[in-house]
Amino acid sequence: MKYLLALLIFLSLSNIVTCQNPQQGEGFVNVEGGRIWYKIVGNGDGIPLLIIHGGPGSRSCNFIPGYSLLGDERPIIFYDQLGSGNSDRPSDTILWQLPRFVDEIEKLRNALDLKELHILGHSWGAAVLIEYMHTKKPKGVKSVIFSGPYLSSLTWMNDAKILLSQLPINLQDTINKYEILKEFNSASYLAATDSFYNRFLSIKQWPEVPPSECDSVLGFNEQVYNYMWGPTEFNISGTLKNFDRTNDLHKIKQPILFIAGCFDEVRPETIYKFQKLAKNSKVVIIENSGHYNIIDQPEQVTNAIRNFLYSVELK
């Protein structure tokens, strides 16, 4: 009987250990308006890292190869926001509200039993992340990573105008001309904006070359993007027009890492301004990379994240 009791205790403890982290795989979680898709990679036993992709209306598959390099240390959790990637794509615009995107994080955490985690928000994902930290004041978040962060519409547009002024005059004139005409599908306008993206979005892979993870995934959802931001990169006209959380950065108590490419759409100068507004934060600027730093320089980015998470978990 003693041996049986000991065996039961051992099996019980073993089950507790193996259930500490979510297992590799993929699935769906119900949220308001439909289902969101998630994928977990990596078998490390460290605290999981949740990735919030950009957009709005983009997808996570482009970033899976890069961030998966961290999977030897911890589970890396990707998900597609409602309306994006592998998730459901309802057309009701009432769903395209920042608080509803924030609620997705809570639904996902509950479904995967993520009591402790680190969270990384890239671009628009940083807006979702800071809104989550500010409005939900969640427990169990060990650190926050803002990558090429969109934290203020005004700041984003100011940076875009500065970067636009660095293009050759003929490209500036073309973009300004079609912005005034609101002819955003003109071949000349699209070619000029591609030149902008080639300098500041991804310096290695623009026009975009999606990885194999994206083979069966629907592309960018322009309906969501146009409703929330607008049809042009350089002038916001959507529901996010007045978004600004920069003055709330100091309210985040967890350690913060700011990451940006040296040729990012969020200029390094802006990143350092964000750092001054935050507590317990550090900045890493990734060399030879644009806004899609994890695509341009995956090893640089993941090494910076490794070092940061190690310093957080060491305390």
SEVEXVO-484707 format. One line per 8 residues: number of its first residue (from 1); their letters; for each residue x, y, z of N, C-alpha, C. Coordinates in Angstrom, 1 decimal. Example, Ala and Ser with C-alpha at 12.3 -4.5 7.8 and 13.67 -1.06 7.14 Angstrom:
1 = AS = 13.2/-5.7/7.8/12.3/-4.5/7.8/13.2/-3.3/7.8; 12.8/-2.2/7.1/13.7/-1.1/7.1/12.9/0.0/7.9
# end
This chain:
1 = MKYLLALL = 0.8/-1.2/0.0/0.0/0.0/0.0/0.9/1.3/0.0; 2.0/1.2/0.7/2.9/2.4/0.8/3.5/2.6/-0.6; 3.8/1.5/-1.3/4.4/1.7/-2.6/3.4/2.3/-3.6; 2.1/1.8/-3.5/1.1/2.4/-4.3/0.8/3.8/-4.1; 0.8/4.2/-2.8/0.7/5.6/-2.4/1.8/6.5/-3.0; 3.0/6.0/-2.8/4.2/6.7/-3.3/4.1/6.9/-4.8; 3.6/5.8/-5.5/3.5/5.9/-7.0/2.5/6.9/-7.4; 1.4/6.9/-6.7/0.3/7.9/-7.0/0.8/9.4/-6.8
9 = IFLSLSNI = 1.6/9.6/-5.7/2.1/10.9/-5.5/3.1/11.3/-6.6; 3.9/10.3/-7.0/4.9/10.6/-8.0/4.2/11.0/-9.3; 3.2/10.2/-9.7/2.5/10.5/-10.9/1.8/11.8/-10.9; 1.2/12.2/-9.7/0.6/13.4/-9.5/1.5/14.6/-9.7; 2.7/14.5/-9.1/3.7/15.5/-9.2/4.2/15.6/-10.7; 4.4/14.5/-11.3/4.8/14.5/-12.7/3.9/15.2/-13.6; 2.6/15.0/-13.3/1.5/15.7/-14.1/1.6/17.2/-13.9; 1.9/17.6/-12.7/2.0/19.0/-12.4/3.1/19.7/-13.2
17 = VTCQNPQQ = 4.2/19.0/-13.2/5.4/19.5/-13.9/5.1/19.6/-15.4; 4.6/18.6/-16.0/4.4/18.6/-17.5/3.3/19.6/-17.9; 2.4/20.0/-17.0/1.4/20.9/-17.4/1.7/22.3/-17.1; 2.9/22.6/-16.7/3.3/24.0/-16.4/3.3/24.9/-17.6; 3.7/24.3/-18.8/3.7/25.1/-20.0/2.8/24.5/-21.0; 2.2/25.3/-21.9/1.4/24.7/-23.0/2.2/23.9/-23.9; 1.6/22.9/-24.5/2.3/22.0/-25.4/2.3/22.5/-26.8; 3.3/22.1/-27.6/3.3/22.5/-29.0/2.1/22.0/-29.7
25 = GEGFVNVE = 1.6/22.8/-30.7/0.5/22.5/-31.4/-0.3/23.8/-31.8; -1.5/23.6/-32.4/-2.3/24.7/-32.8/-3.7/24.4/-32.6; -4.5/25.5/-32.6/-5.9/25.3/-32.4/-6.7/26.7/-32.5; -7.9/26.7/-32.0/-8.7/27.9/-32.1/-9.3/28.2/-30.7; -9.5/29.5/-30.4/-10.1/30.0/-29.2/-11.3/30.9/-29.6; -12.4/30.7/-28.9/-13.6/31.6/-29.2/-13.4/32.9/-28.6; -13.7/34.0/-29.4/-13.7/35.3/-28.9/-14.9/36.0/-29.4; -15.2/37.2/-29.0/-16.3/38.0/-29.5/-16.2/38.1/-31.0
33 = GGRIWYKI = -17.1/37.6/-31.8/-17.1/37.8/-33.2/-16.7/36.6/-34.0; -16.1/35.6/-33.3/-15.6/34.4/-34.0/-14.5/33.7/-33.3; -13.6/33.0/-34.0/-12.5/32.2/-33.5/-11.2/32.8/-33.9; -10.2/32.8/-32.9/-8.8/33.2/-33.3/-8.0/31.9/-33.3; -7.0/31.9/-34.2/-6.1/30.7/-34.4/-4.9/31.0/-33.6; -4.3/30.0/-33.0/-3.0/30.1/-32.3/-2.1/28.9/-32.7; -0.8/29.1/-32.5/0.2/28.1/-32.7/1.3/28.2/-31.6; 1.6/27.1/-31.0/2.7/27.1/-30.0/3.9/26.3/-30.6
41 = VGNGDGIP = 5.0/26.9/-30.5/6.2/26.2/-31.0/7.3/26.2/-29.8; 8.2/25.2/-29.8/9.2/25.2/-28.8/8.9/24.3/-27.7; 9.9/23.7/-27.1/9.7/22.7/-26.0/10.5/23.1/-24.8; 11.0/24.3/-24.7/11.8/24.8/-23.5/10.9/24.9/-22.4; 11.5/24.9/-21.2/10.7/24.9/-19.9/10.6/26.3/-19.3; 11.1/27.3/-20.0/11.0/28.7/-19.5/9.6/29.3/-19.6; 9.5/30.5/-19.0/8.2/31.1/-19.1/7.8/31.5/-20.5; 6.6/31.1/-20.9/6.2/31.3/-22.3/6.3/32.8/-22.8
49 = LLIIHGGP = 6.5/33.0/-24.1/6.5/34.3/-24.7/5.4/34.4/-25.7; 4.5/35.3/-25.5/3.3/35.5/-26.5/3.7/36.6/-27.4; 3.4/36.4/-28.7/3.7/37.4/-29.8/2.4/38.0/-30.3; 2.3/39.3/-30.3/1.2/40.0/-30.9/1.6/40.6/-32.2; 1.0/40.2/-33.3/1.5/40.7/-34.6/0.9/42.1/-34.9; 1.4/42.7/-36.0/1.1/44.0/-36.3/-0.2/44.1/-37.2; -0.3/45.2/-37.9/-1.5/45.4/-38.7/-2.0/46.8/-38.5; -3.3/46.9/-38.1/-4.3/45.9/-38.0/-4.6/45.2/-39.3
57 = GSRSCNFI = -4.9/43.9/-39.3/-5.2/43.1/-40.5/-4.1/42.3/-41.0; -2.9/42.3/-40.3/-1.8/41.5/-40.8/-1.9/40.1/-40.3; -0.8/39.3/-40.1/-0.8/37.9/-39.7/0.5/37.6/-39.1; 0.5/36.5/-38.4/1.6/36.1/-37.6/2.6/35.2/-38.4; 2.2/34.6/-39.5/3.0/33.5/-40.1/4.3/34.0/-40.6; 4.4/35.3/-41.0/5.7/35.9/-41.4/6.8/35.8/-40.3; 6.3/35.9/-39.1/7.3/36.0/-38.0/7.6/34.7/-37.3; 6.9/33.6/-37.7/7.1/32.4/-37.0/8.5/31.8/-37.1
65 = PGYSLLGD = 9.1/31.8/-38.3/10.5/31.3/-38.4/11.5/32.0/-37.5; 11.4/33.4/-37.4/12.3/34.1/-36.6/12.2/33.9/-35.1; 11.0/34.2/-34.6/10.8/34.0/-33.2/10.9/32.6/-32.7; 10.7/31.6/-33.6/10.8/30.2/-33.2/12.2/29.8/-32.8; 13.2/30.7/-33.1/14.5/30.4/-32.7/14.6/30.4/-31.1; 13.7/31.0/-30.5/13.7/31.1/-29.0/13.0/29.9/-28.4; 12.5/29.0/-29.2/11.8/27.8/-28.7/12.6/26.8/-28.0; 13.9/26.9/-28.1/14.7/25.9/-27.3/14.7/26.3/-25.8
73 = ERPIIFYD = 14.3/27.5/-25.5/14.3/27.9/-24.1/12.9/28.0/-23.5; 11.8/28.2/-24.3/10.5/28.4/-23.8/9.5/28.2/-24.9; 8.2/28.0/-24.6/7.2/28.0/-25.6/7.0/29.4/-26.2; 6.9/29.5/-27.5/6.6/30.7/-28.2/5.2/30.6/-28.8; 4.3/31.5/-28.4/2.9/31.5/-28.7/2.6/32.5/-29.7; 2.1/32.1/-30.9/1.7/33.0/-32.0/0.2/32.9/-32.0; -0.5/34.0/-32.4/-1.9/33.9/-32.7/-2.3/35.0/-33.8; -3.3/34.7/-34.5/-3.8/35.7/-35.5/-5.0/36.4/-34.9
81 = QLGSGNSD = -5.0/37.7/-34.9/-6.1/38.5/-34.4/-7.3/38.2/-35.3; -8.5/38.4/-34.7/-9.7/38.2/-35.5/-9.7/39.1/-36.7; -10.1/38.5/-37.8/-10.0/39.2/-39.1/-8.7/39.0/-39.8; -7.7/38.3/-39.2/-6.4/38.1/-39.8/-6.0/36.7/-39.9; -5.1/36.4/-40.9/-4.4/35.1/-41.0/-5.4/34.0/-41.0; -5.2/33.0/-40.1/-6.0/31.8/-40.1/-7.2/32.0/-39.2; -7.4/33.1/-38.6/-8.6/33.3/-37.8/-9.8/33.7/-38.6; -11.0/33.6/-38.0/-12.2/33.9/-38.7/-12.2/35.4/-39.2
89 = RPSDTILW = -12.9/35.6/-40.3/-12.9/37.0/-40.9/-14.3/37.5/-41.0; -14.9/37.9/-39.9/-16.2/38.6/-40.0/-16.1/39.9/-40.6; -17.2/40.5/-41.1/-17.2/41.8/-41.8/-17.8/42.9/-41.0; -18.3/42.6/-39.8/-19.0/43.6/-39.0/-17.9/44.6/-38.4; -18.0/45.8/-38.8/-17.0/46.8/-38.3/-17.1/47.1/-36.9; -18.2/46.7/-36.2/-18.3/47.0/-34.8/-17.2/46.2/-34.0; -16.7/45.2/-34.7/-15.7/44.3/-34.0/-14.3/45.0/-34.1; -14.1/45.9/-34.9/-12.7/46.5/-35.1/-12.5/47.6/-34.2
97 = QLPRFVDE = -12.5/47.3/-32.9/-12.3/48.3/-31.8/-11.2/47.8/-30.9; -10.3/48.7/-30.5/-9.1/48.3/-29.7/-9.5/47.5/-28.5; -10.5/47.8/-27.7/-10.8/47.0/-26.5/-11.1/45.6/-26.8; -11.7/45.3/-28.0/-12.1/43.9/-28.3/-10.8/43.2/-28.7; -9.8/43.8/-29.3/-8.6/43.1/-29.6/-7.8/42.8/-28.3; -7.9/43.8/-27.3/-7.4/43.5/-26.0/-8.0/42.3/-25.3; -9.3/42.2/-25.4/-10.0/41.0/-24.8/-9.5/39.7/-25.4; -9.0/39.7/-26.6/-8.5/38.5/-27.2/-7.3/37.9/-26.4
105 = IEKLRNAL = -6.5/38.8/-25.8/-5.4/38.3/-25.0/-5.9/37.5/-23.8; -6.9/38.1/-23.1/-7.4/37.4/-21.9/-8.1/36.1/-22.3; -8.8/36.1/-23.4/-9.4/34.8/-23.8/-8.3/33.7/-24.1; -7.3/34.2/-24.8/-6.2/33.2/-25.1/-5.5/32.8/-23.9; -5.2/33.7/-22.9/-4.5/33.3/-21.7/-5.4/32.3/-20.9; -6.6/32.5/-20.8/-7.5/31.6/-20.1/-7.6/30.2/-20.7; -7.7/30.2/-22.1/-7.8/29.0/-22.8/-6.5/28.1/-22.7; -5.3/28.8/-22.6/-4.1/28.1/-22.6/-3.5/28.0/-21.2
113 = DLKELHIL = -4.2/28.6/-20.2/-3.8/28.6/-18.8/-2.5/29.2/-18.6; -2.3/30.4/-19.2/-1.0/31.1/-19.2/-1.0/32.0/-17.9; -0.7/31.4/-16.8/-0.6/32.2/-15.5/0.6/33.1/-15.5; 1.7/32.7/-16.1/2.8/33.6/-16.2/3.3/33.6/-17.7; 3.7/34.8/-18.1/4.2/34.9/-19.5/4.9/36.2/-19.7; 5.7/36.3/-20.8/6.2/37.5/-21.3/5.4/37.8/-22.5; 5.3/39.1/-22.9/4.5/39.5/-24.1/5.3/40.4/-24.9; 5.3/40.1/-26.2/5.9/41.0/-27.2/4.9/41.5/-28.2
121 = GHSWGAAV = 4.8/42.8/-28.4/3.9/43.4/-29.3/4.7/44.1/-30.4; 4.4/43.7/-31.7/5.2/44.4/-32.8/4.2/45.4/-33.5; 4.7/46.6/-33.7/4.0/47.6/-34.5/2.6/47.8/-33.9; 1.5/47.6/-34.6/0.2/47.7/-34.1/0.0/46.8/-32.9; 0.7/45.7/-32.9/0.6/44.8/-31.7/1.1/45.4/-30.4; 2.0/46.4/-30.5/2.4/47.2/-29.4/1.3/48.0/-28.8; 0.4/48.5/-29.7/-0.8/49.3/-29.2/-1.7/48.4/-28.4; -1.9/47.2/-29.0/-2.8/46.2/-28.3/-2.2/45.9/-26.9
129 = LIEYMHTK = -0.9/45.7/-26.9/-0.2/45.4/-25.7/-0.2/46.5/-24.6; 0.1/47.7/-25.0/0.1/48.8/-24.0/-1.4/49.0/-23.5; -2.3/48.8/-24.4/-3.7/49.0/-23.9/-4.1/47.9/-23.0; -3.6/46.7/-23.2/-3.9/45.6/-22.3/-3.2/45.8/-20.9; -2.0/46.3/-20.9/-1.3/46.6/-19.7/-2.0/47.7/-18.9; -2.5/48.7/-19.6/-3.1/49.9/-19.0/-4.5/49.6/-18.5; -5.3/49.0/-19.3/-6.7/48.9/-18.9/-7.0/47.6/-18.1; -6.3/46.5/-18.3/-6.5/45.3/-17.6/-5.7/45.1/-16.4
137 = KPKGVKSV = -4.5/45.8/-16.3/-3.6/45.6/-15.2/-3.4/44.1/-14.9; -3.0/43.4/-15.9/-3.0/41.9/-15.7/-1.9/41.4/-14.7; -2.2/40.3/-14.1/-1.3/39.6/-13.2/-0.5/38.6/-14.0; 0.7/38.3/-13.6/1.4/37.2/-14.2/2.3/37.6/-15.4; 2.2/38.9/-15.9/3.0/39.3/-17.0/4.4/39.7/-16.4; 5.4/39.0/-16.8/6.8/39.1/-16.2/7.6/40.3/-16.9; 7.3/40.5/-18.2/8.0/41.6/-18.9/7.2/41.9/-20.2; 7.6/43.1/-20.7/6.9/43.7/-21.9/8.0/44.0/-22.9
145 = IFSGPYLS = 7.7/43.6/-24.2/8.7/43.9/-25.2/7.9/44.7/-26.3; 8.3/45.9/-26.6/7.7/46.7/-27.7/8.7/46.7/-28.9; 8.3/46.1/-30.0/9.2/46.0/-31.2/8.6/46.9/-32.3; 9.4/47.8/-32.7/8.9/48.8/-33.7/7.6/49.3/-33.3; 7.4/49.8/-32.1/6.1/50.0/-31.5/5.3/51.2/-32.1; 4.1/50.9/-32.4/3.1/52.0/-32.7/2.4/52.3/-31.3; 2.7/53.4/-30.7/2.1/53.8/-29.5/1.4/55.1/-29.5; 1.5/55.8/-30.7/0.9/57.1/-30.9/0.7/57.3/-32.4
153 = SLTWMNDA = -0.5/57.7/-32.8/-0.8/57.9/-34.2/0.0/59.2/-34.7; 0.0/60.2/-33.8/0.6/61.5/-34.2/2.1/61.2/-34.4; 2.7/60.5/-33.4/4.2/60.2/-33.5/4.5/59.4/-34.7; 3.6/58.4/-35.0/3.8/57.5/-36.2/3.8/58.4/-37.5; 2.9/59.2/-37.6/2.8/60.1/-38.8/3.9/61.1/-38.9; 4.4/61.6/-37.8/5.5/62.5/-37.8/6.8/61.8/-38.3; 7.0/60.6/-37.8/8.1/59.8/-38.2/8.0/59.5/-39.7; 6.8/59.1/-40.2/6.6/58.8/-41.6/7.0/60.0/-42.5
161 = KILLSQLP = 6.6/61.2/-42.0/6.9/62.4/-42.8/8.4/62.7/-42.9; 9.1/62.4/-41.7/10.5/62.6/-41.7/11.2/61.6/-42.7; 10.8/60.4/-42.6/11.4/59.4/-43.5/11.0/59.6/-44.9; 9.8/60.1/-45.2/9.4/60.4/-46.6/10.3/61.5/-47.1; 10.7/62.4/-46.3/11.6/63.5/-46.8/13.0/63.0/-47.1; 13.4/61.8/-46.7/14.7/61.2/-47.1/14.7/60.5/-48.4; 13.5/60.4/-49.0/13.4/59.7/-50.3/13.9/60.7/-51.4; 14.3/60.2/-52.6/14.5/61.1/-53.7/13.3/62.0/-54.0
169 = INLQDTIN = 13.6/63.2/-54.5/12.5/64.2/-54.7/11.4/63.7/-55.6; 11.8/62.9/-56.7/10.8/62.4/-57.6/9.8/61.5/-56.9; 10.3/60.7/-56.0/9.4/59.8/-55.2/8.5/60.5/-54.2; 9.1/61.5/-53.6/8.3/62.3/-52.7/7.2/63.0/-53.4; 7.5/63.6/-54.6/6.5/64.3/-55.4/5.4/63.3/-55.8; 5.8/62.1/-56.2/4.8/61.1/-56.7/3.8/60.8/-55.5; 4.4/60.5/-54.4/3.6/60.1/-53.2/2.7/61.2/-52.8; 3.2/62.4/-52.7/2.4/63.6/-52.3/1.3/63.9/-53.3
177 = KYEILKEF = 1.6/63.7/-54.6/0.6/64.0/-55.7/-0.6/63.1/-55.5; -0.3/61.8/-55.3/-1.4/60.8/-55.3/-2.1/60.8/-53.9; -1.4/61.3/-52.9/-2.1/61.4/-51.6/-3.1/62.5/-51.7; -2.8/63.6/-52.4/-3.7/64.7/-52.6/-4.9/64.3/-53.4; -4.6/63.5/-54.5/-5.7/63.0/-55.4/-6.5/61.9/-54.8; -5.9/61.3/-53.7/-6.5/60.1/-53.1/-6.7/58.9/-54.1; -5.7/58.8/-54.9/-5.6/57.7/-55.9/-4.6/56.7/-55.4; -5.0/56.0/-54.4/-4.0/55.1/-53.7/-3.7/53.8/-54.4
185 = NSASYLAA = -4.5/53.5/-55.5/-4.2/52.3/-56.3/-3.5/52.6/-57.6; -3.1/53.8/-57.8/-2.3/54.2/-59.0/-1.0/53.4/-59.0; -0.6/52.9/-60.2/0.6/52.1/-60.3/1.8/53.0/-59.9; 1.8/54.2/-60.2/2.9/55.1/-59.9/3.0/55.3/-58.4; 1.9/55.5/-57.7/1.8/55.6/-56.3/2.3/54.3/-55.6; 1.9/53.2/-56.1/2.2/51.9/-55.4/3.7/51.7/-55.6; 4.3/52.0/-56.8/5.7/51.8/-57.0/6.5/52.7/-56.1; 6.1/54.0/-55.9/6.8/54.9/-55.0/6.7/54.4/-53.5
193 = TDSFYNRF = 5.5/54.0/-53.1/5.4/53.5/-51.7/6.2/52.2/-51.5; 6.4/51.4/-52.6/7.2/50.2/-52.5/8.7/50.6/-52.2; 9.1/51.7/-52.8/10.4/52.3/-52.6/10.6/52.7/-51.1; 9.5/53.3/-50.6/9.5/53.6/-49.1/9.7/52.4/-48.3; 8.8/51.4/-48.6/8.9/50.1/-47.8/10.2/49.4/-47.9; 10.8/49.5/-49.1/12.1/48.8/-49.3/13.2/49.4/-48.5; 13.0/50.6/-48.1/14.0/51.3/-47.2/13.7/51.2/-45.7; 12.4/51.1/-45.4/12.1/51.2/-44.0/11.2/50.1/-43.4
201 = LSIKQWPE = 10.6/49.3/-44.3/9.8/48.2/-43.8/10.7/46.9/-43.6; 11.2/46.4/-44.7/12.1/45.3/-44.7/13.2/45.5/-45.7; 14.4/45.7/-45.3/15.5/46.0/-46.3/16.0/44.8/-47.0; 15.5/43.6/-46.6/16.0/42.4/-47.2/14.9/41.7/-48.1; 13.6/41.8/-47.7/12.6/41.1/-48.3/11.4/41.9/-48.7; 11.6/43.0/-49.5/10.5/43.8/-50.0/10.7/44.0/-51.5; 9.8/43.7/-52.3/8.4/43.2/-52.0/8.5/41.9/-51.2; 7.5/41.7/-50.4/7.5/40.6/-49.4/7.6/39.3/-50.0
209 = VPPSECDS = 8.5/38.4/-49.4/8.6/37.0/-49.8/8.2/36.2/-48.6; 6.9/35.8/-48.5/6.4/35.1/-47.4/7.1/33.7/-47.1; 7.3/33.3/-45.9/7.9/32.0/-45.6/6.8/30.9/-45.9; 7.3/29.7/-45.8/6.4/28.5/-46.1/5.2/28.5/-45.2; 5.4/29.0/-43.9/4.3/29.0/-43.0/3.1/29.8/-43.5; 3.3/30.6/-44.5/2.2/31.5/-45.0/1.5/30.9/-46.2; 2.0/29.7/-46.7/1.5/29.2/-48.0/0.0/29.1/-48.0; -0.6/28.6/-47.0/-2.1/28.4/-47.0/-2.8/29.4/-46.2
217 = VLGFNEQV = -2.2/30.6/-45.9/-2.8/31.6/-45.0/-3.3/32.8/-45.9; -4.5/33.2/-45.6/-5.0/34.4/-46.3/-4.1/35.6/-46.0; -4.1/36.5/-47.0/-3.2/37.7/-46.9/-3.8/38.8/-46.1; -3.2/40.0/-46.2/-3.5/41.1/-45.4/-5.0/41.5/-45.6; -5.7/41.8/-44.5/-7.1/42.2/-44.5/-7.2/43.7/-44.6; -7.4/44.2/-45.8/-7.4/45.7/-46.0/-8.7/46.3/-45.4; -9.7/45.5/-45.2/-10.9/46.1/-44.7/-10.7/46.6/-43.2; -10.0/45.7/-42.4/-9.7/46.1/-41.1/-8.7/47.2/-41.0
225 = YNYMWGPT = -7.7/47.2/-41.8/-6.7/48.2/-41.8/-7.3/49.6/-42.2; -8.0/49.6/-43.3/-8.6/50.8/-43.8/-9.6/51.4/-42.8; -10.3/50.6/-42.1/-11.3/51.1/-41.2/-10.6/51.7/-39.9; -9.6/51.0/-39.5/-8.9/51.5/-38.2/-7.8/52.5/-38.5; -7.1/52.4/-39.6/-6.0/53.3/-39.9/-6.4/54.2/-41.1; -6.6/53.6/-42.2/-6.9/54.3/-43.4/-6.2/53.7/-44.6; -6.5/54.2/-45.8/-5.9/53.6/-47.0/-4.4/54.0/-47.3; -3.9/54.9/-46.5/-2.5/55.3/-46.8/-1.7/55.3/-45.5
233 = EFNISGTL = -0.4/55.0/-45.7/0.5/54.9/-44.6/0.8/56.2/-44.0; 0.7/57.3/-44.7/1.2/58.6/-44.3/0.2/59.5/-43.7; -1.1/59.2/-43.8/-2.1/60.0/-43.2/-3.3/59.2/-42.7; -3.4/59.2/-41.3/-4.4/58.4/-40.7/-5.8/59.0/-40.8; -6.8/58.2/-41.2/-8.1/58.7/-41.3/-9.2/57.8/-40.6; -8.7/56.7/-40.0/-9.6/55.7/-39.4/-9.8/56.0/-37.9; -10.4/55.0/-37.3/-10.8/55.1/-35.9/-9.6/55.2/-34.9; -8.4/55.0/-35.3/-7.3/55.1/-34.4/-6.6/56.5/-34.5
241 = KNFDRTND = -7.3/57.4/-35.2/-6.7/58.7/-35.4/-6.2/59.4/-34.2; -6.9/59.3/-33.1/-6.5/60.0/-31.8/-5.8/59.1/-30.8; -5.4/57.9/-31.3/-4.8/57.0/-30.3/-3.4/57.5/-29.9; -3.2/57.5/-28.6/-1.9/57.9/-28.0/-1.8/57.4/-26.6; -0.8/56.5/-26.3/-0.6/55.9/-25.0/0.8/56.2/-24.5; 1.5/57.1/-25.1/2.9/57.4/-24.7/3.0/57.9/-23.3; 2.0/58.7/-22.9/2.0/59.2/-21.5/1.6/58.2/-20.4; 1.3/57.0/-20.9/1.0/55.9/-19.9/2.1/54.9/-19.8
249 = LHKIKQPI = 3.2/55.1/-20.5/4.3/54.2/-20.5/4.9/54.0/-19.0; 4.9/55.1/-18.3/5.5/55.1/-17.0/4.6/54.3/-16.0; 3.4/53.9/-16.4/2.6/53.2/-15.5/2.8/51.7/-15.5; 3.6/51.3/-16.5/4.0/49.8/-16.6/5.1/49.5/-15.6; 4.8/48.6/-14.7/5.8/48.3/-13.6/6.8/47.2/-14.1; 6.4/46.4/-15.0/7.3/45.3/-15.5/8.4/45.9/-16.3; 9.5/45.1/-16.3/10.7/45.5/-17.2/10.2/45.6/-18.6; 10.8/46.6/-19.3/10.4/46.8/-20.7/11.6/46.8/-21.6
257 = LFIAGCFD = 11.5/46.1/-22.7/12.5/46.2/-23.8/11.9/46.8/-25.0; 12.6/47.9/-25.5/12.2/48.5/-26.8/13.2/48.0/-27.8; 12.7/47.5/-28.9/13.5/47.0/-30.0/13.1/47.8/-31.3; 14.0/48.2/-32.1/13.7/48.8/-33.4/14.9/48.6/-34.3; 14.6/48.5/-35.6/15.6/48.5/-36.6/16.2/49.8/-36.8; 17.5/49.9/-37.2/18.1/51.2/-37.4/17.5/52.0/-38.6; 16.7/51.3/-39.5/16.0/51.9/-40.5/14.5/51.7/-40.4; 14.1/51.7/-39.1/12.7/51.4/-38.8/11.7/52.5/-39.1
265 = EVRPETIY = 10.5/52.2/-39.4/9.5/53.2/-39.5/9.3/54.0/-38.2; 9.6/53.4/-37.1/9.7/54.1/-35.9/11.1/54.4/-35.7; 11.5/55.6/-35.9/12.9/56.0/-35.9/13.5/55.7/-34.5; 14.8/55.4/-34.5/15.5/55.2/-33.2/15.4/56.4/-32.3; 15.4/57.6/-32.8/15.2/58.8/-32.0/13.9/58.7/-31.2; 12.9/58.2/-31.9/11.6/58.1/-31.2/11.6/57.0/-30.1; 12.3/55.9/-30.4/12.4/54.8/-29.4/13.1/55.3/-28.2; 14.1/56.1/-28.3/14.8/56.7/-27.1/13.9/57.7/-26.3
273 = KFQKLAKN = 13.0/58.4/-27.1/12.0/59.2/-26.4/11.0/58.4/-25.6; 10.6/57.3/-26.2/9.7/56.3/-25.4/10.4/55.8/-24.2; 11.7/55.5/-24.3/12.4/55.0/-23.1/12.4/56.0/-22.0; 12.6/57.3/-22.3/12.6/58.3/-21.2/11.3/58.4/-20.5; 10.2/57.9/-21.2/8.9/58.0/-20.6/8.5/56.8/-19.7; 9.4/55.8/-19.9/9.1/54.5/-19.2/10.0/54.2/-18.1; 9.6/53.4/-17.2/10.5/52.9/-16.0/11.1/51.6/-16.4; 12.3/51.4/-15.8/12.9/50.0/-15.9/12.9/49.5/-17.3
281 = SKVVIIEN = 13.4/50.3/-18.2/13.4/49.9/-19.6/14.8/50.0/-20.2; 15.0/49.3/-21.3/16.2/49.4/-22.1/15.9/49.4/-23.6; 16.8/49.8/-24.4/16.6/49.9/-25.8/17.7/49.1/-26.5; 17.3/48.3/-27.6/18.2/47.7/-28.5/17.8/48.1/-29.9; 18.8/48.6/-30.6/18.6/49.0/-32.0/19.3/47.9/-32.9; 18.6/47.3/-33.8/19.1/46.2/-34.6/19.7/46.8/-35.9; 20.9/46.4/-36.1/21.7/46.9/-37.2/21.1/46.3/-38.5; 21.2/47.1/-39.6/20.9/46.6/-41.0/19.5/45.9/-41.0
289 = SGHYNIID = 18.5/46.6/-40.4/17.2/46.1/-40.4/16.2/47.3/-40.5; 15.0/47.0/-41.0/13.9/47.9/-41.0/12.9/47.6/-40.0; 11.6/48.0/-40.3/10.5/47.7/-39.3/10.3/46.2/-39.0; 10.5/45.4/-40.0/10.4/44.0/-39.9/11.7/43.4/-39.4; 12.2/43.8/-38.2/13.5/43.5/-37.8/13.7/42.0/-37.6; 12.7/41.2/-37.2/12.8/39.8/-37.0/12.9/39.1/-38.4; 12.5/39.7/-39.5/12.8/39.1/-40.8/14.1/39.5/-41.3; 14.5/40.7/-41.1/15.8/41.2/-41.6/17.0/40.6/-40.8
297 = QPEQVTNA = 16.9/40.6/-39.5/18.0/40.1/-38.7/17.5/39.2/-37.5; 17.0/38.0/-37.8/16.4/37.2/-36.8/17.4/36.8/-35.6; 18.6/36.6/-35.9/19.6/36.2/-34.9/19.9/37.4/-33.9; 20.0/38.6/-34.5/20.3/39.8/-33.7/19.1/40.0/-32.7; 17.9/39.9/-33.3/16.7/40.2/-32.5/16.5/39.1/-31.4; 16.6/37.8/-31.8/16.4/36.8/-30.8/17.5/36.8/-29.7; 18.7/37.1/-30.1/19.7/37.2/-29.1/19.4/38.3/-28.1; 18.9/39.5/-28.6/18.6/40.6/-27.7/17.5/40.2/-26.8
305 = IRNFLYSV = 16.5/39.5/-27.3/15.4/39.0/-26.5/15.8/38.0/-25.4; 16.7/37.1/-25.8/17.2/36.1/-24.9/17.9/36.7/-23.7; 18.7/37.7/-24.0/19.5/38.4/-23.0/18.5/39.1/-22.0; 17.6/39.8/-22.6/16.6/40.5/-21.8/15.8/39.6/-20.9; 15.2/38.5/-21.5/14.4/37.6/-20.7/15.3/36.9/-19.6; 16.5/36.6/-19.9/17.4/36.0/-18.9/17.6/37.0/-17.8; 17.8/38.3/-18.1/18.0/39.2/-17.0/16.8/39.4/-16.1; 15.6/39.3/-16.8/14.3/39.4/-16.0/14.1/38.2/-15.1
313 = ELK = 14.3/37.1/-15.6/14.1/35.8/-14.9/15.1/35.5/-13.8; 16.3/36.2/-14.0/17.4/36.0/-13.0/17.1/36.7/-11.7; 16.2/37.7/-11.7/15.9/38.5/-10.6/15.0/37.8/-9.6
# end
